[in-house]
Amino acid sequence: MKLDQQPRPTRQSVSQAVDTYLIGLLEQVNQAEDEQDRVAAQQINQILRNLWWGLFTCYEVEGLPSTNNDLEQFIRRIKLGQRRISGRKNVHDFILRYGAYAAFIDYAESEAELLNRLKQVSGADFLKERGALNMIIVKEQKSFRFRYHRQRYLTDLEKRWENVVDQPSL
């Protein structure tokens, strides 16, 4: 480790620092006379507390970016790798289609390393994640059809609705 680099903060240290800051903020605005500041601080506190369960996950997972700059660089690397593969300038559709699953692509990984990584995944976990990915793809397909073939999409939707309504109940 270089001398100017500090060790990566932990989930506990960051959550404790944020908790301390929020408590101090609430104490400070409660002593102030400005009602707008008090309401804003309480709203900030409430929003962060509601998101607390997943707010510090990036500090638990090795290699997961913990700052906006790190995250933007990570996404940029994903896009660059996909541009090299597809030859397309815009890879927006790829990112939308695969979402979080795009992050599992490692362009520097060899085929043997990929196979070793995939062997660590159980069949049940694979099927669960594959189902989730299929739901994302179906949603994207519906959005595409609605956007570019709206009348045909709506006509098909009406026919399917009529079939459901016309069926006798059991």
N, C-alpha and C positions, 0 to 999 in steps of 0.2 A: 504494500500500500504506500502511495506517495505521501509525503509529509503534509501537503496541503489538502489531502482528501480526509474527510471525516468518515467514521463508520456509518453505514446505513442505519437510519433511525428505525426503531422497532414500533410495532403497533401500540404497545403499551406506553412507550415514551411519548409518541405523538398524540395518542388519545388523552393522556394525562395533561399534556401541554394545552390541548384545545379545551379540555374540561376546565382547567385553571383559568384560561383566558375568558371563557364564557361566564364563569362565576364572577370573575373580576369585573367584566363588562356589566353584568346585571347589577352588581353592587354599586358600581360607579353611576349608572343611569338612575338607579333608585334614589340616590342622594341628590341627583340633579333635579332641576325644576321643570325641565322640558318634557312634556307628555309625549311628543312625537318621538323623541329619542328613546324613551322608555318603551313605547309600543314597538319601535323598530328593533330594539335589542331583544325584546321578548320574542318577536317573530323569528329573528335570526337564531336564537336559542332553541325555539320549538322546532324549526326546520332541521337544524343540525341534530337535535336529539332524535327526531323521527328517522333520520338517515343513519344514525349512529352504527347500526348493526353492520352496514357494509361500507362505511365511510373510510375505514382504515385497512381494507383488505389488501391494498397494494403493498403494504408493509409486511404481509405474511407470505406472499408468493414470491419466490426467488425469480428475478428477471422481469417482474411486472413493473412498468414505469410508475414512479410515485409523484412525478411533477408533470405539469402541463407540457413543458418543453420536452421531457423524456417521452411522454405519450405521443406528442406530435411527431417526433423523430421516429418512433416505433411505427406509427401509421404510415409515415412517408416511406420507410423501408419496405413495408408491405406493398404499397402502391408501386414503388419502383420495381420490385421483383415481379409483380404481375404485369407491368408494362413491358418488361423484358421478355416475358413468356408470350404474351398475347400480341405484342406489337402495336397495341392500341394506345393512343395518347391518354384517353380518358378511361379510368378503371372504376368509375363511380358505381356502375351496375354490379361489378364484381363485389365491391365492398357491401353494397346493399343486400345482394343475394346471400352472401355467406356470413355477413355480420361478424360476430365474435369468433366464428370458426375460422375466419381468415387469419387470425392471430396464431393459429397452430401451424401455419406453413412456415417452414424454415428453409430458405432457398440454398443455404450453405450445407444442409444436411444430405448425407449420402443415402443411397437406397438401403444399404445395410443398416444404417443408423435409424432410418425411418421404420424399417421392419422390426427392429428391436424395440423401438418406442411403441409401435402398435401391438406387439405381443404382450405388453403390460396392461392392456385394456381388456376387461372381461367382455364376454359376448353380450351380457345383459346391459352393461354400461354403453356399449357400442349401439345396441338397438334403441336404447333410450335417447341417446344423443342424435342418432340418425332420424328418429321420429321428430325430435325438436327441429332439426334442420329441414326436414320435409315440410313441417308446418310453416317455417319461414319462407320456403320456396313457393308453397301454395299461396300464401298471402301476397308475395311479390307478383305471382302470375295473375292473381285476381286484380291487383292494382294496375298491372300493365294492361290487361284486357279492358278494364273499366276506363282507363285513360285513352287508349288508342282504338278500341272497338266497342264503344259505349253502348250503342243501340243493340248490337248483337248480344252483348253481355246482359243488358237489362231484359231483352226478350227471353233469353235462356233462363234467367232468374225467375221471370214471371211464369214460364212453363213449369219449372221445378216447383214453384210455390203452388200452382194449380194442382199438380199431381199430388202433393202432400195434403192439400185441403180436400180434394175429391175422394181420397181414400176413406173407406168406412172405418170408424173407430172400433176397436175390439171390445 
